[in-house]
């Protein structure tokens, strides 16, 4: 079955966004990209640093409330609807809830051909990227590097510690094209 959705899971500053841009370049046909960062940026200002929305602790911890969860569920279902309508979709997410985070995507994407991708990066390397970016709470990258992968398995894993985004994208694209070539 032809892959309809690619879901990348990795910690902050692990290199997911760079891989997504490269995937859009190397995959056949057009693919739309949606990332958790864009979702957070789309939230109303009143939901940032609020109990019902999303808060970022000084140590890099992230907490979300009921209003965030409700909007996140709508966002997830909307992305699934685009895939069902025929758009190739790449999702860049951070599974802070481990298996529960994946399960919400599995529910929304039920019936679609999904490629699950783990994006790993050494915590110290990700922390260095975090500092260089300057747009993240320090400590987020190191705290998320391993925890987002706990209890999860993937169709393919890449590690950006010493591998460039383009090479990682090519590895993922190989799995997408291999799935397309197999009889459904």
C-alpha positions in Angstrom: 0.0 0.0 0.0 1.3 3.5 -0.9 2.3 5.5 2.2 -0.2 8.3 2.8 1.2 9.8 6.0 4.7 9.9 7.4 4.9 10.7 11.1 8.2 11.7 12.5 8.7 11.6 16.3 11.7 13.1 18.0 12.7 15.5 20.8 13.1 19.2 20.4 16.1 20.2 18.2 16.6 16.6 17.0 16.5 17.7 13.4 12.9 16.8 12.4 12.2 20.0 10.6 15.3 19.7 8.4 14.4 16.2 7.5 10.8 17.2 6.6 12.1 19.9 4.2 14.4 17.4 2.6 11.6 14.8 2.4 9.5 17.3 0.5 12.3 17.6 -2.0 13.2 13.9 -2.4 9.8 12.2 -2.3 7.9 11.8 -5.6 4.9 14.1 -5.8 3.9 16.9 -3.4 3.8 16.3 0.3 2.3 18.8 2.8 4.2 19.2 6.1 2.6 20.0 9.5 4.6 20.3 12.7 3.8 20.6 16.3 5.7 23.9 16.4 3.3 25.4 13.9 0.3 24.1 15.9 1.7 25.8 19.1 2.4 29.0 17.2 -1.2 29.0 15.9 -2.7 28.8 19.4 -4.2 32.0 20.8 -1.8 34.0 22.9 -4.1 33.4 26.0 -3.3 29.7 25.8 0.4 30.2 26.0 1.7 30.0 29.6 -1.8 29.1 30.9 -3.0 26.1 32.8 -5.6 25.3 30.1 -3.1 25.7 27.3 0.6 25.0 27.2 3.4 26.0 29.6 7.2 25.7 29.3 9.0 25.3 32.6 12.4 26.9 33.2 14.0 23.4 33.1 12.5 22.6 29.6 9.5 20.7 30.9 6.3 21.0 28.9 2.7 20.8 30.4 -0.5 21.0 28.5 -4.1 21.5 29.7 -7.6 20.7 28.6 -8.0 23.5 26.0 -4.7 22.5 24.4 -5.8 18.9 24.2 -9.1 19.8 22.6 -7.5 21.9 19.9 -4.8 19.3 19.4 -7.4 16.7 18.8 -9.1 18.9 16.2 -5.7 19.6 14.5 -4.9 15.8 14.4 -8.3 15.0 12.9 -7.9 17.8 10.3 -4.6 16.5 9.2 -6.1 13.0 8.9 -8.9 14.4 6.8 -6.4 16.0 4.3 -4.7 12.6 4.0 -8.0 10.9 3.4 -8.8 13.5 0.7 -5.6 12.5 -1.2 -2.8 14.7 0.1 0.5 13.2 1.1 1.2 14.3 4.6 4.4 14.6 6.7 3.9 15.2 10.4 6.6 16.4 12.7 5.7 15.8 16.3 7.1 15.3 19.8 5.5 12.3 21.7 5.9 13.6 25.2 3.2 11.2 26.3 5.1 8.2 24.7 2.7 5.5 23.6 -0.4 7.6 24.4 0.8 10.3 22.1 1.2 7.8 19.3 -2.2 6.2 20.0 -4.0 9.5 19.4 -2.4 9.6 16.0 -3.2 5.9 15.3 -6.8 6.6 16.1 -7.0 9.7 13.9 -5.1 8.0 11.0 -7.0 4.7 11.2 -7.3 3.1 7.7 -4.5 5.2 6.3 -1.1 3.8 5.3 1.3 5.4 7.8 5.1 5.2 8.1 6.2 5.7 11.7 9.7 7.3 11.9 11.8 7.7 15.0 14.2 10.7 14.8 16.9 10.2 17.4 19.7 12.6 18.4 22.2 12.5 21.2 21.0 14.7 24.0 24.2 16.8 24.2 24.1 17.4 20.4 20.5 18.4 20.5 21.2 20.7 23.5 23.9 22.4 21.4 21.5 22.9 18.6 18.9 24.3 21.0 21.4 26.9 22.2 22.3 27.8 18.6 18.6 28.2 17.7 17.9 30.6 20.5 14.2 30.0 20.3 13.8 27.2 22.8 13.7 26.9 26.5 17.1 25.5 27.5 16.9 22.0 28.8 14.0 20.9 26.5 16.2 19.1 24.0 18.2 17.2 26.6 15.1 16.2 28.6 13.2 15.0 25.5 16.0 13.2 23.6 15.2 9.8 25.1 11.8 10.1 26.8 9.9 10.7 23.5 11.0 7.3 22.3 10.3 5.3 25.5 7.9 2.4 24.8 7.7 3.0 21.1 8.7 1.1 18.0 9.0 2.5 14.5 9.0 1.3 10.9 12.3 3.2 10.4 14.7 5.1 12.7 17.2 7.7 11.8 19.8 9.4 14.0 20.8 13.0 13.3 23.7 13.0 15.8 26.2 12.5 13.0 23.9 12.2 9.9 22.7 15.1 7.8 19.0 15.8 7.2 19.2 14.9 3.5 20.7 11.5 4.2 18.1 10.8 6.8 15.4 11.9 4.4 16.7 9.6 1.7 16.6 6.7 4.2 13.0 7.4 4.9 12.1 7.9 1.3 13.5 4.5 0.5 10.9 3.0 2.8 8.1 5.1 1.2 9.1 4.0 -2.3 9.6 0.4 -1.2 6.0 0.4 0.2 4.7 1.8 -3.0 6.4 -0.9 -5.1 4.9 -3.7 -3.0 1.6 -5.2 -4.2 -1.3 -4.0 -2.0 
